């Protein structure tokens, strides 16, 4: 990361230069109404009037990131690094606005990174993953091995800009994305496999009621399969008890 400092007099000129263009995004701000450029300029100038003797009150700090790090930088990380830079420069307890400016392919790459990172968190299939990205104007292209159906690589496109998955982030290769989707699918299965006892009882009673009729006793009617179910549950509970411990307590109670 390389930093450059510019000191000036006009908040209006600086803010309009930063924000009045499509590639500008506000990442963080302190003590300012960030609704638009005009509100930011107004708040800066209000604060400036508290120190009328200060001539050059405008500080414009430019941070340039290493090309190797760009794919790893999220908006949150960039904002935190900028705040750390301000602190190191002794700029604290004052107003500031942190703006990200990206152009062309670099802007698209950050947009792809953000969209893929969010979509892959909950994707349990490639079809679902593609659908989420498609809704954001992003398409996926697979690279196959020769004339086979074996996938070797993956690329993402938005508009006319296209990147290989690994060029966006090393975690976005086909194999790594596929592993994440498989992991999400397995994770989704876990709740259905660990059913509560109450749910097991309800399902067992419903299954038996489809083929049996109510049982009448001296105490009234019981749901179909009730006695079988009680016996089944007794066997399940007994299986969960350590044999020796169970036998010891049984001998004690029978005395």
N, C-alpha and C positions, 0 to 999 in steps of 0.2 A: 504494500500500500504506500502510495506517495501523496504527500500533502502540499498544497500551495495556498498561500495567504494573500488576499487582496483587501486593502483598506480604502473605504470611500466615504462620501458624504450623503448620498441619496439612497434612502431605503426604497423609494418608488422605482428607481431605475434598476436596482439589483433584483427586487422581487418580480418585477414584470419580465426581466430577462430570464429568470429561473422558471417561472410558472406559466407564462403565456405561450405555451407550446405543447403539442400533444404528448411528447415523450416524458413530461414531468409528472412525478407522483410524490405527494407529501408522505414521508415515512414517520415523522414525529415532529412535535412542536411543544413549546413551553410558553405560557403567558400570552397566547395569541388566539384570535378567532380565525380559524383556517377555512372559513366558508369560501373565500375567494381571495385573489390577489389584493383587492381593494381593502378588505377588512384586515388583512395582515399588515399592509402598509400603514393603515390608520393606527393600529395598536402599537406598532413600532414607534411611530411619531409621537403618540401620547406619552409613551415612556421616555422618549428622548427629551421632551420638554422639562422633565424633572432635573435634567443636567444640561442647561442651555449653554454652558461654557465649553462643552465637549465639541470639538470641531469635527473630526472624522469619526463618526459614531458607528459606521457600517463596517462590519467584518464579513468578508466572503471567503470561506474556506473550501477549497476544492480537494476532494479525496479521490484518487484514482486507484482502482484495484488491480492486482496482478491478473493477467489473463488466465493463469492456471487456477486461480481461486474463484473466478466468476461463477462457474457452475455450482459452487458450493454455497454461495452467498444468498441467503433469503432476505427479504425486506427487513425482518426482525433483527437478523444478525448485523446487517449494514447499519441499522439505526443504533444498535448497541455500540458498535465500533466507533461510530461518529460521536456518540456521547462520551465514550472513553477518551477520544482524541481531544474533545473540548476541555475535559477535566485536566488532561495532561498539559494543555496550553494555559491553564489557569482561568478558563472562561467558565465561571459558575455563578449561580444565583442571578441569572439574567434571562432575557427572552432569546429564543432561537427557533429556527425552523430548519428541518433536515429534508432535503429534496433529492429524490433519485431521478436522474435524467438518462434515459436510454434511447438509442437510435437503431433503426433497422433491425438486423438479425439479432443483435444483443437483446433488444427489447422482447422479441419473440421467444428467445431462448429462456428468459426469466419467466415469461408467461407460461411456457410449456413446463418448466420445472415446477412452478407453483400448482398448475392443474394436475399434473401427474402425481405429485406428492400427496395431494388431497384425495384423488380418485383411487389410488392403490391401497389406501388404508382400509377401505371397506369392501373392495372388490372380491367377489368369490368365484368369478368366472371371467374369461376374456371377453365374453359377450357383454357382460355388465360393465366391465372396465371401458370397453370401446364406446358404449352408449353414453356414459358420463362425459367422456372426452368429446364425443361428437356433438353433444349439446353445447359445447363451448367452441365449436368450430375447429376442432382438432381431429385429424384422421391418423390412422395407424397403417403402416405398410410393413409386411413381414418379408424377410429374405429367406429363401428356401435353399437347401443343399441340392445343387444340380437340378434334376427333374423329379426329385422326390418331394414328399410332403413334410420332411423334417425341417423345422424352423431353425435357422442359424443366427438370425439377427432381427432387429426391429428398428424402425424409424418413425418419427412423428412429424406431421406437417400442419402448418397453420397458414392459410393463404398460400403464397408462393414460396414460403420459407420452409425448409426441411432439414431436420437434424437426426443423426443416428441417436439411439437412446443413450449410449455410453458417452456421446459428445455433450449431452445435456447434463448427465451426472453418471458417475461410475456405477451407481446403484440401479440404473435404468437399462441395463442390458436385458436381452430377452430372458436369459436363464434366471437372473435375479428377480425380475418381475414375476416370472412364472412361479418361482419358489414362494414369493409373497402371496400370490393368489391361492396357491395350494395350502399355505399356512392359514390364511383367512377362512378357507373352506373347512378345514379341519377344526378350527376354533369355533366355527358356527355350529358344528355338529354336537359339540360337548353338552350344551344345555339339554338337548333332547335325549342324550344318553343317560344323564344322571337325573332321573325322575324322583320326585318326592314320594314318600310312603303313601300319602293321601291320594296322589295322582295314580299310583299303582293300584290302590284299592278301587278307585272309581272306574278305572279302565277294566279291571278284572270283573267287577260287578256288571258293568255294561255288556261285556262280552258274554258272560254267563246268562244274562237276562234275555238274550236273543234266542236262546234255545231251550230255556227252562221256564217253568211256571212257579208262582209263589208257593212257599211252604207254610202250611197251617200247623200251629202247635197250640198248646194250652195257653200260651201267652199272646197269641195272635198270629198275624202273617209276617213272614220274613221275606226279604228280597230273594229272588232266584239265586241259587248258588251260594247262599250265605254260609251254610255249614261247611261246604267244601272250601270256601274262601278263608274262613277262620282257621281251618286245619292247615291250609297252604301257608298262611301267615305264621302260624305256630312253628311250622317246619323251617321257614326262612329265619325267624328270630332265633330258633335253636341253633341253626347253623352258624350264627354270628357269635355264639357264646363258646368260650374255650371249654372243651370237653371236660377236662379235669376239674376246673373251677365249678362248672355246672353240676357235676356229679357230687362234689364235696358239699355244695349248698343243699342239694337234694337229700343227701344222707342226713344232714343236720336237721332239716325241716321234718323228716320222717320219724325222728326220735320221739 
